[in-house]
Amino acid sequence: MENERPKRLSNALLLLGLAGVVAVAILRAPYAEWNLALFGILLAFSAFSDITSIETESHLKISGNFLALVLAMVLLGGAPAATIGLISILFGWLRFREGLQDLLVNSLTFTTFPLVVGIGFHELVDANQITPSDLSFYVLVFCAFLAALAINFSMIGAYTYYLERSPFFEKVRTVLIPLLPSELAAALMAVGVAFIYYEIGLAGVALFGIVLVIFQYLLGALLKSQDRARELEVRTKQLASFQVGMLSALLRTLDLRDQMTARHSAAVARYSRAIAQRAGFSRQQEELVHIAALLHDIGKFILPDRILKANVPLTDEDWMLIRRHPQQGARVVSSLDGYGPVAEIILAHHERIDGKGYPRGLEGDNIPELARIISVADTYDVMTARDSYRTPTSSYEAIQELRRVAGKQLDARFVEIFIELLEDKEVTFRHGEEADFERELALEARIAETASPGTDSGRFQVAGVNVGG
């Protein structure tokens, strides 16, 4: 009941506004050009367009009645155009059956802008003694189209803001701006039809009807394709978010099983991103190497605890299992749509510049650059980490070892870049124990925000907007 009173009040105000517009239209009717044949043709086109309008999945209604209304404004006047607008809305209601409030808003809008722009157009034409033989007449037709569009969109935008609290400028950005090229084409079409009418008469308006139907169909196809593209983008982002959630769950499971590996993954990810940034890689590549570094040891799921935690001396068979973890990790990650580049990096992170690495024995530039970056970060953290299965070395000793194997095991360029970073950064950066696994794991925050299909109660009519249920 609390919501019913404001609704009844708004309906009463809308009805009062509509009554006022109708009263003005009646007062202005004697000054209009009531060419009944032209009026009938434009009314038929407008009503037919509304009844056969194309409704997209996002509730955009593609109808040619706005073009008919603009022609009625400039060829007949404000009162006839407002009459056509009101009758067309009622015809459209027979198909879409909007609620009472929507019907009142549409009726008020589609009588107001034809009446106001129609009166203003003819006042300007009469005051300046402009005739259809003057170029300025057709400039005014073009301007009348844009003025009608502005009033129409503003009225519907204000209503949807009241109804949904959806920002007006967001509607402009998502609904109006993408269709502006079509609107300008429609405005030029209105100019052309007006010119043809004054040159050859009603036959020109009949030709307009054929063009109108074609234009309505083409614009409907355009908006439907945009709808499908938006839906595909939403589904893609949702899939990406789902996949990231799966990877996060896998990594957290690995963390529960072996905190050393999880901490090591976070440290390598932090180092790898810093190297890529210092080396001048793009933001996208920085993100790629960071994700690949976080996941580079995910293949260690195949290892039993005695190997994973290095509680006993490792056998040759154990080392064979360890050497398989890049392939296993790459296989897991490559099964996720869009993660092929990440999988390729994971597969190559134990390759060596001299070709003595595994699993494929790649050498030199055949190893992906980002995998070479991870190899540098991986080697350093294994040497310096206190939770490693090796006796940790100092940062200084690790740097000396990196330089010793540069050009043989590791890429010399990335070794030097990393050493520069270690020398520039604070002491805590040199020790991977400070790496925060949870912070580095915040993949979701770096994946494009999952979009959810929004609701849009507006319906678009070639150049005009009305609301519907």
N, C-alpha and C positions, 0 to 999 in steps of 0.2 A: 504493500500500500504506500510505503514511503516513496517508492520510485514512480508510482502512478500519478501522483499530483504534479511533479515537474513535467512529466510526459504530457499530461492533459493540458498543462499550461502552455507548453511549447507548441502543441498542436493547435491550440486556440490562437496563439500569436501567428503561426504559419497561415492559418485560415484567414485571419484578419489581414495579413499582408497580401495574400492572394486576392482577397476581395478588393483591397485598395488598388492593386495592379489592374484588375478587371475593370474597375470603375474608371481609371485613367484611360484604359484602352477604349472604353465606350465613348468617353468624352472626345478622344482623338479620332474616332472612327470616321466622322464626316470629312476629315482632312486627308484621309488616305486614298490611295488609288485602288478602288475595288474592281479590278478586272477579274470577273468571275471565272473566266476560262483559265487565266493564269493562276488564279487562286486555287482552283480545283486541281490543276496539274501539280502544283507545288505541294498541296495538301496530300494528294495521292502518293507522290514520291516520298514525302516525309513519313506518312503513316506506314507505307509499305516497308520503308527502310527500318522503321522501329520494330515492326512485327517480325521481319526476317533478319534482325540483327544477329551478329555472331557473338556469342559469349565465351570468353576464354576461361581457362581454369582458375585464373586469379580474379575472376568476376569483372573483367573489363568487357564492356559491351560495345561492339563495333557496329555503328549505325551511320547511315548517310544523312540523317535528318538535319544535322547541323548545317550542312551545305544548303539544303532546301530552305532552311530558316534564314540564312544570310541573304539568299536571293530574294526571299520574300521581304526582308527589311529594305533592301535597296530598290527593288522593282515595284513594290506595293506600298510599303510603309510599316510603321510600328504596330498599329492595331491588327492588320491582317496577319503579320508575322507572329504576334503573340497568340492570336487565335489558332494558327497552325501549330504552334508549339504546344499549346494546351491540349488540343485534340490528339496530337501525336503521342504525348505522354499517356493519355488515357488509352490509346490503342496499344501502346507498349505494355501498359499495366494488365491488359487482358491476357498477355502471354506470361509475363514474369510474376504477376501477383505480389508486388511488394507490399509491405505493411503500410498502414495509413500514414504514418509520419513520413516515410520515404516518398510516398505518393504526393503528399503535400509539399515536401521540399522540392521534388522534381517539377511539380506543377508551378510552384512559385518561381523557380529558377528559369524554366523554359517559357514563362510569360514575361518575366522581368527583363532579361537581356535582349530579347527581340524587340520589346516595346521601347526600352531606353535607347538602344543603339539605332533602331529604325527612326525614332523621332529625331535624335541628334543628327543622323545622316541627312535627312530631308531638310532639317532646319539649316544646316550648313550649305546644302545645295541651293536652297531658295535664297538664302541671305547673300550668297556670292554669285547668284545667277549662273550657276554651272549647269551645263547641258551634257547629255550623253555623247556629244561629239567632242567634248573637251577631255584631254588626257587627265586633268585633275579629277574628273568624275571617277575614273577607274582607280586612281590613287586612293580616293576616299572609300571606294568599295573594299580595297585591300585593307585599309585602316579599320573599316567597320568590322571586317572579319576578326582582326586581332583584338579589337575592343570587346566584341562579343565573347571571344574566347577568354579574355582576362576576367570579365564579369562572371561568366559561367563558372570558371575554375575557382574564382575567389569565393563565390557563394557555396559551392559544394565543399571546398576546402574548409571553410568556416564551420559548416555543418558536421563534417567528419571529425574535425577537432573537438567539437562539442560532444559528439557521440562516442568517439574512441580515444580522445586525448592524444591523437596521432599528430605529430608536428606538421604544420602546413608546408614548410619548406622541404620536408621529407617527401611529401606527396608531389611537390613540384619536381624534385630530383628524380623520383622513381617512376612517375607517371607522365608528366608533361614534357620534360626535357628530352627523353628518348624519342618522343614522337614529334618534336618540333619540325624536323625536315618534312614529315608527312603533312603537318599543319600548314606549312608555308606552301607546299604543293597544292593543298586544298584551297588556300586563299587565292592562289593564282588561277585555279580552276574556276572559282567563283567570279573572278574578274573576267575570264574568258567567256563564261556563259552569259554574263551580263552584256558583254559586247556583242555576242552573237544574237542575243535576243533583240537588241536595238537595231541590228542589221537585217535579220531575216524573220523575226517574230517568234511565234510559239513553236515553230519547228525546231528552233535552236534549243528551246527548253526541253523538248522531247529527246533531242540528242543528249542533253545533259543527263537525262534519266538513265540512259544506257551506260554512260561514262560513270555515273554515280554507283550503279550496281557493281561494275568492274572494280572501281576504286575501293568500295566497301569490302569486296572479297579479298583484294590484294592486301589491304591493311589488316584485315582479320587474320590472314595467313601469316603476316609479319609478326603480329602480336602473339599468335599461338607459338610461333617458333621461338620468340623471346621467352615465353612461359616455359617451354620445354628446356631451353638453355639454362634458365634460372633453376628449374627443378633438378636438372642434371648436376649443376654446381652444388646445390644443397646436398644431394645424395653423395656426391664425391667427398664433400667435407665431412659428412656423417660417417662415411666409410673410413676416411682417414683417421677420424677421431676414435672410431672403434678399434682400428688396427693399432693405433698408438696405445690405447688402453691395454690391448693384449700384450704388446711388447713391454709396457710398464709392469704388468703383472708378472711376466716372465722374469724380468730383472729383479723385481722385489722378491720373487721366490728364490732366485739365485742368491740374493742378499741374505735371506733367512738361512740358506744352506751353507753359504761360505761368504762371510763378511769381508774377507780379504779380497776376493775377486770383485765384489761390488765396489769396495773402496778403490781398488786399482782401476776399475772401469771409469769411475768418476774422475780420478786424477788424470788418466790418459785423455779423457774427453776435455777436461779443462786445459791441459797442455796443448792438445791438438788444435782447439779453437784459437788459442793465443798464437800459435805458430802460423796458422792459415791467415789470421788477421794481419800479423806482422809481414807476411810474405805478399800481401796485397790481393788475396783472393776476394771474391765477391761475398756479400752477406749470405747468399744462398749456398755457396760452397763452404763457408764457415759453418753454417747450420748442418750441412751434409756431413762434414767430417766430425762434427760434435756428436751427431746421432750415431754414425758408424763407430766412433770410438767407444761410446757407451755400450754398444752392442757387440763389440769386437770379440769378446770372450763368451758370448751367449752359447756357443757350441760346446762349452765345458759341461753342459747338462749331461753329456754322454759319459762323463768321467765318474768312476766310483769315488766314494769319499776318501779312500786311502790314497788315491792319486791326487784328488782335488786339494786335500789338506796336507799332502806330502809327509805323512806320518812315518813312512817306511822308505827305504831305498827303492828307486824305480827300476824296473826291469826293461829290457828291450821292447817287450810287448806293451808295457805301459807307455813308453815313449812313442810307440806307433799310434796308440790311442790319442795321446796328446797332440800328435802331428795331424790328426784328423779333425781337430776342433774348428779350424777355419772353414772347412768344407761343410761340417754339420751346421755351424752358425749361419753360413751363407744360404744353406738350403732352407733353414727355418725362415729367415728374413725374406728370401726371394719369393716365398709362397704368398706374401702379402702384396696386394696390388700397389704398384708405384714404388716399391722398395728395391727394385733391381739395382740402381746405382749404389745403394747402401750395401747390398749383398756382395757386389763386385769388390768393394773396398774391404769388407770383412774377409773375403776369400783370399785377398792378396796381402794382408797385413803382416804375414810372416815370410814374404818373399824377400830376397836379398839383392842388392845392386849387382853383386858378382854372379848371380844365377844359382847360388847354392842354397837358396831358401826352399820353402815348401808352401803349398802342395804341388805347384806346377813348375817350379824352377824358372820363373820369369827373371829377367835381368834388366838393369838400366831403365830406360824410358818405357819399356813394356809394362812396368809396374805402375798402376795408377798413382798420380801425384799424391792424392789424399791418403792412400794406403802407405806411401813412403813417410808422410807426416806422422801417421799413427805409429809406425815402426820406431821412429825416433823417440816419441813420447813414451811408448810402451817400454822400450829398452831402458830409458832413464829411470822410470818409476820402479821397475823390477830391481834395479841396482840400489836405489836409495831407500826404498820403503822398509820400515822396521817390521812390518807384518809379512814380508816376503819369505819364501822358503829358503832364500839365500841370506848370507850374512850381509847386512846393509853396508854400503860404502857412503862416504861423505859426498856432498854435492860436487866438491872440487875433484875428487877422484873419479866420479861418474862422468864429469865433463872431459877429463883426460881420456877416459875410455871411449867416449863418444867420438872424440877426435881421432883416436887410434883406428876405429873401425869405419870412419867416414870414407866413402868412396868404394868400400868393399861390402860391408854389411848394410850400411845406412847411406842415405842420400846426403852428400857433403853440404849441399846448399841449405837443407833444412836443419842439419846439425848446427851450422853456424848461426842460423836465425834463432834457433832454440837457445843456444849458449848466450847470445845477445840478450834474449828475454830473461834468462836466469840472472844475468849480471845486472839488468835494469830493475827487476822486480824486487819486492821485499823478501826477507828471509823465508817467510811462511810459504811463499809460492814455490820455493825450491823443494819443499817437503810435501809429498802427496798425501801424508796423513791428515793434512788440513782440508782435503777435498771433501765437500759435503755431498754425499751420494744422493740424498733426497732433492737438494737444490739442482744438481746437475741432471737429475732424472725428470725434471719438470718439463717433459716433452710437450704435454698438452698446451702449455702456455705459449709454446713457440709454433704450434701448428695453427693454421688459420682457424679462427673461431667457428665452431660448428654453427651453421645457420639452421634455423627452423623456418619452415614455410610460414610466412605471415599471412594474415587475413586482410583482405582489402574489400571493403563493402562498396567501393565506388565502381561505377561502370562508365566506360569511356565511349563517346559517340563521335568518332572521326575527329572532330575538333571540340566536341562538347562533352561534359561529364554529367552523369546523373547517378543517383544512388539506388541500390536495390538490395533486396533481402538475399 
